[in-house]
Every structure is written in structure tokens, then in C-alpha cells.
Amino acid sequence: MDLDLVQLALISVVGVVAGTINTLVGGGTLLVLPLLIFVGIPPLVANGTNRVCVAIQAAVAGWTMNREQRNLAAGTDGPPLNGSAKVGWWPFVLVFLSAIPGAWGAIQMDTLDTELFKQVMGGVLLAAVAAFLLLKTPAPGAAGGRSLGGGGFALGCILCGLYGGFMGAGIGAFVILLLTTALRLPIVDAVRCKVWLVMVLSTAAGVWYLAHGIFHFETALALIPSYALGGMIGGRVVLRGGDRVLKPLVAIFSAALALAILGGWS
């Protein structure tokens, strides 16, 4: 389907907001997916297109945070970001491999029953909103809670990969929770690691969707630059607690849109 200029402009504006939210705490997909479905993109195509775009947004956010941290470290207010060294490489492999069957499951569900997939997506969006609202993350510089241990962390990585491949709405918030509890990472380190983990799992899922032709090029042209801009904005403010204002706003707005999807508004 072809989108008009108003729809493309709306996607671009929401993409900047969503990209910023994705970087700060996760949950921007809770805005983008319902919007894409509302303008007429089939749910599975919206999902696949968004996975590709999120991978690019996360990469831009990670690069921006690395650059911002170097700039802050040259002054006096830049806490060290060393979460990457604490996490290691194997969690990235786990989320990458787990995202592929997650994407496969979404494709199979849509193939069997498009309406069922739409209802499941709306229900998962609402569940993600609830978790998004209830998620408590430590204050900047604070350590996380009780450690889950190596096995618990590995299981968490697999579950995040599966969910991220299936849809990924709110996945950033779930990954932050995993990193702050399982590894007791400070929130700043957790956010930095989160964007790279999300990039890896979104890349795996996005490639799978692309291989099956589940992608809307016109939407991506509007969403990729706006997501990237949001990633840059979020990367610059992530050390300053900007999620306190954005988090309740995205939860309220996305819950309304998810209810609209469940009610047949598409």
C-alpha cells in the first residue's frame, strides 16, 4: 500500500519520539506499531519493518552514547560506562539465536490466522504496557537488586530474544530489568548494554523478516531517519534521567492505541 504525505509525516514525528524513548528506557515500539497498523500497514509487515528500523536506531543510540560518554569523561560529571566488559559476548549470541525462532513464530501465526495475530499483538501490547508501567529501575549510579545467577541470566537472554524477535514492544525495559537484577549493573551501564543487545536481536529478527519479504520500504524511508534522530537525542540525555517524564506518557498513549487495535480500529 502507498502512504500519503500526512501519514509519512506522522510516522516521522512519532518515530523521533519513539526513538528517544527506545534509547532512554525502551517502549517506543508501543507507539510505532499501533500507529503503523492504524495507517493501514498489515500487522506482520509493520512488525517486520519496525524490527529492521529498531536495529538501526539502537546502533545510532549506542554510538551516540559512546561519543557522549567520552565528551563527559573529559569534564567532571561523566560516570564510567563499563557494562560491556561485565556482560561479555555470549549474551549477544543467545539473544541473536533466540530472536530468529521468535520472528519465525510471528510469521507462522500470521500465516495461519491474520486476525488471530492481530488480536495477539494487541494483547501483548497491553501486557507490555502493564510491565512497562510496573518496571522499577534503580536510580542512576545505583546497583540493581538480587542477582539471578548465570543460569537465570542465560534464561532471561533467551526469553528476551524470543520476545524481541516476535514483536519486541517494551523489550528495552525488560532487558534493563534483566541487566540490573541478574548482573547488578548500575542503570547507566545497563542502558548502554541494552541498546547493543536490542540492536543484535533486532538485526537477527529483521534479517529473517527481510528474507521472507515482510517489509514496507516506504515506511522504512520515513522511520529510519526519524528513529536515528531519536536515538541521537536519547543517547545525549540518557545520563540525565529523561525517562521520568517520557515513561508515563508513552504508557498511557500506547495503551489507548492497543485497546483501539483490539477493538478493531485499523
N, C-alpha and C positions, 0 to 999 in steps of 0.2 A: 504494500500500500504506500501511497505518497502522502507526505505530511505537508501542510501549508505553512506559511511563514510564521503565523501566530503560534502554531503548535511547536515548531522548531525553536522559536524564541523562548517559549515557556519551558521547554526541555533544557535549553541552555541556562536559563536563570536558575531553575531548580537544581541543575547539575552543579553549579558553583556552590550553592548552599549544601547540597548533599556531599560533594567532595570535601568540603570543610568539615562537616560532621563526621564523615568516614575517618578522617585523619585524627580528629580530636578524641573520639570515643567509639566510633562505629555506629552504624544505623542509617547512613544516608540512603541505602538501598530501600529502606522503609518508605522513603519519599519517592524515589525514582520508579520503582516497579509499578506501584499503583497508577502513577501518572502515565507511564507508557501504555499500560493496559487501557486507561481511560481514553487516550487519544486514538486507540484502535489497533495498537500492536498486539498480536496474539500473545498470550501469557508466556508460552515457552520461548518464543522469539525475543520477547522483552527480557526474559531471564538470561538467555544466551548472550544477547548483545550487551547487557549490563555486566556480565561476568568479564568479558573482554575489556570493557571500559574501566572497570574497577581495577583490573591488573595494572593498567597504565597509570591510573590515578594514584595507586599505592606506591608505585615506583617513583613517581614525581614527589609524593609526600616524603618518602624515605630519603631521597636525595636532598630535598629542601631541609629536612630536619638535621641531616648530617652537616650541611653547609651552615645552618643557623647555629648549631652547637659549636662549630669551630669559631664562628663570629663571637658568640657569647663567652667562650672559653678565653678569648683574647682580652675580655673585660674582667669583671669581678662577680657577675651574677649567673654564671653558667655551670650548673651541676654536671658532673661527668655522666656521660651516657655510655655504659659498657655492657648493656644487656646482651648484645650479640655474642660476646665472648662467653657469657654464662650459659647461653642456650645451646650453643654448638650447632652442628649441621644436621643431625638425624631428625629433629622435629620437622625440619623443612621437607625432608624426604617423605616422612609419614603423611603430612598434610597434602603433599603433591599427589602421592599414590592414592590416598583416600578420596580426594576430590573427583577423581575420574569415575569411580562407581556411583558417586553422588550425582554427577551430571548424567550418567547413563540411566539412573533411576528416574530422574526428572523426564528424560526423553521417552522412556518406556511408559511412564504414567500418562503423559500427554498423548502418546500414540494409541493407548488403549481407550482413553476417555478424556477428551479435551475439557469437558465440563467438570469432570472429577478433579483434574489437575488444577483448574481454576478455583474450585472450592477449597482444595487442599492448600493452595497458595494463600488464599485469603485467611484460612485458619492458622497457617504457620505465621503469617504476618502478625496476626493478633497475638499469638503466643510469644513471638519475638518482641512485640511492643511491651507485653507484660514483663518479660525478663529484662528488657531494656530499662523499664522504669524501676524495677526492683534491684537491679545490679548496683552494688555499692563498691566503689573502688577507693583505695587508700588515697590520702592527700598526697600532693607532690612531695617526693622525697621520703615518703613513709614506706615501710616494708609491708608485704602482704601478710595474709593470715597463715593458718596451719598448712604445712606442706603436705601434698598428696603423695609424695614419693615418686620414684621413677616410673613404676607401673601405672600409677594414676595419671601421671603427666602424659605418658605414651597413649593411654586410652583417650584422654582428653584431646590430644592432637588428632587421633583417628576420627573421633566424633566431630570435631571442628571441620576436618577435611571433608567428611561425608556431607555435613550440612552446608558447608561453603560451596561444594560442588552442586548440590541440589538447588539451592537458592541463595543462601548467604545473607539474608536480611538480618542485620544486627550481629553478624559474625565477629566484627571487630570488638564489640563489647564482650562477647563470650571469650574471645582469645585473651583480652586483657584480664578477665576474671581468672582464666586458667593460669596465666603467667604470674599473676600476683599471689595466687594461692599455692600452686604447685611448686613454683620456684622461688616464691617470696621476693620477686623483683619489685623494686620501687616503681611507682606508676610511670615515671618519665622513661625509665628503661623499658617497661612493659609496652608503652605506646610505640616506642621506636621499633622494638621487635615485632609488635603486632602488624605494622604496615608491611614488613617484609614477608611475614607468614601469610598475610592476606594476598599479597602480590603473587606468591608462589602457588597457593591453592586456586586463586582466580585464573592464573595462567593455565594451569592444568585443565580446569573446567572449560575455560574459554576456547582452548585449542580443540577440545572434544566437541564443543558446540559448533565451532567453525568447520570441523571435519565433516559434520552432518548437515552443513548448510543452514544452520539455525542462527541467523544473524541478519540484522537490518542495517544496511550500510548507511542510509540517510540519517537514521537515529544516531548512529555512532559518530558521524561527522559533527553533529551538534553536541553530543555528550562528551566526547573525548577531550576537546579543549576546555570545556567548562569544568569537567571533573579535574583536569590537570590544574586549572587555576585555583579551584577549591583546595586541591592538595597542597599547593604552594601557600595559600593563605593559612590553612590549618597547620602546616608544618612550622610556620612562623609563630603561631600563637599557642602551640601545644604545651609549651613550658609555662604558660601563664594562666592556666585553669579556665579557658574559654568554654569548656563543656558544661559548666554550671548553668548557663543560660540556655544553650542550644538543646541540651538533653530533654528537658520537659516539653519544649516547643515541638521537636520532631516527633516525640512520642504521641502527643495529642493530635497533631496533623495526620500522621501516618495511621493511627488507629481509626480516624474518621474515614480515610480512604480505603483501608482494609475492610471496614464494615460496608462501604459502598460496593466493593468488589463482591462480597458475599451476598449482597442484596441484588446483584445483577446489573449494577451500573457500569457498563463498559461499552 
